[in-house]
Amino acid sequence: MTPTSQAGFFALQFIIDIVVFFFVLRVALRLSMANPRSPFVQGVATLTNPMCRPLAKFVPYNPRWDFAALLWAFVLQGVYYGLLALMLGKDYAPAGLIVLTLSDLLAAFLNLWFLSIIAEAILSFIRPVQHDPNLSFISDLNRPILTPLRRILPNMGGLDLSPIAALFLLKISEILLVGWLSELGKQLV
């Protein structure tokens, strides 16, 4: 593979990953019922509304799920694999493309939560994230994952072990679920 084609693959993957990230973030913020008045949540909505609003007229509405953003993330990730097949001159089976796309979307969600939990842990040493209107979206985003773990794990006198447990579970999920889906997709391609 030439350096030019490597640069092309990298640029394509980078652009698609950034755009898909914002749609995944929009879905995750809706799932976690993040404060819609948060400046960050409004910014994500402003960035993604031009593509999501027209599609939202045709997909079912659910207060917890943003199906339009999820569909855009799926389509864009699928387009990436389609373009990759064209660039490599390969013919991919549609079932394999669908499974690989699902694998990448699941990995994007798990990585988003992994990074947001790390961000919340680091920021908790600097300032309380929950009480900062500009950063409260992070704790809103992590609440569905951390709250059940906080109920299960013992109270350690002010030491919260739930982020460590969540990071462990997220990475194990990524290794098992995403790895399994990725292998299945590669077999179907």
N, C-alpha and C positions, 0 to 999 in steps of 0.2 A: 504494500500500500504506500502510495507516495505521500510526502508531507502535505501536499495540497489537499488530497482527499482526506487525510487525517484531520486537517484543519476544518474542512467542510463538515465532517461527521461531528467534530467537537462543537462547532458553531450551531449546527442543527439541534444537537442534543441539549446544549446550554439554553438556547432560546425556548425550546419546547418545555424543558424542565422548569424554567422561570414562570412561564405562562401557566402551566399545569399547577405549579405550586400555589399561585394565587387563587385558582379555582378550588383546590383542595383546602386551602386556608379558609375560604368562604364557607365551604361545606362544614368544616370542623368548628368554625365560630358559631354557625347556626345550630349544629348538633349540641354544642356545649351551652347554648342559650346565653352567649356573651352579650353584654350590655350594648344594645344597638346605638346608644348615644356616645359610645367611646369613639374618640377621634380616629383611632386605628381601625376599628370596625367600619366606620363610615368611609375611611380611605380605601379599604379593600372593596367595599360595595361600590364606590365610585369608579374604581378601576375595572371591575368586572361587570357592572350593570349594562354597558353597551352590548355585551354579548349575551348576558343572562336574561335580561328583560324580554326581548322578543321571543326567546325560547320558552320562557316561563308561561306564556299564554297557551302553550300546547302540552305542557307536562303537568301532572297533578300537583296541587299545592299541599304541602305539609309543613306545619310550623317548626318541626325539628329537622327536616331534611330539605336541603336546597337541591332538588333534582336537576334543575337547569345547569347549575354549576358542576354537579357531578357528571352530567352528560357531556358537558364541554370538556371536562378533564379527560373523560374516557375517549372522546372523539379525537382530541388533540394527541393523546398518547398513542392511539391507534394510527393516526396519520404519520406520526414519527416512525412507527414500525413499517408502515407502507412505503414511506420515502426511503427508509433504510434498505428495504428490499429492492426498490428501484435502483438505488445508487450501487448496490452490490450485484445487481443483475440476477437476483434470486426470486423464486416464486414461492411465497409463503402461503400455507393453508390458512383460511380464515379462522378456523377453530384455534389454531396455534397463536395467531395474532390476538385473538380475544383473550386467551388465557395469559399471554405475556403482558397485555395491556392491564388486565386485572392485577397481575403480580406487581407491576410497577406502581399502580395506584395505591394498592395496599401498602407497599413500601413507602410511598410518599406520605401517607397518613401516619404510619408508625414513626417515620423520621421526623415529621412535624411535631408530634407529641414528645418524642425523645428530646429534641432540641428545645422545645418550650419548657419542659421540666428542668432541664439544665439551666436555662435562662432565668427561670423563677428562683431556683436555688441560689444562683450567683447573685441575683438582684436582692434576694432577701437579706444578704449581708450589708447591702448598701442602704436600702430603704424598703419599707413594707409595700410590696407590689399591689396588694389588695386595696390600699387606700389612695393610690396614685391614679387619677383618672386617665392618664396617658398610658399607663402600664397595666391597668386592671384586666385588660383582655387576656393577659398571660395566665393569671390565676383563674379567670373564667374558662379559658381553654383547657386547663389542666384539672379543673374541679371534677369532671366525670370520672377521671382515672384515679385521682389521689384520694377523693372522699371515701370510696369503698375500702381502700387500703388503710386509711387512717382508722376506720372502724375495726379492722381486723388486727392490726399491729398494736402491740402494747405501748402505753404511754411511757416515754423514756424521760420524763421530767423536763420537757421543753425541747428535746431533741426529736425531730420529725424524721423517721426512717422511711416514710412512705415514698419520697422521691427515689430513694435507692432501690426499693422493691419495684417501683413502677419502671425504672430504667432497665432493671434486670428482666422483667416480664415483657417489656416492649422488644428488647433485643432477642429474647428467646422466641417470641412470636414472629419476629422478622426472619430469624434463621429457619424456623420450622415451616411457617405458613408461606412466606414469600419464596423461600428456597424450594419448597414442594411445588408451588404454582409455577415457578420459573422452570423447573425441570420438566414438569408436565407440558408446559408451553413449548419448550425446545423439542420435546419428543413429537408433539403434534405439528410443528412447523415442518 
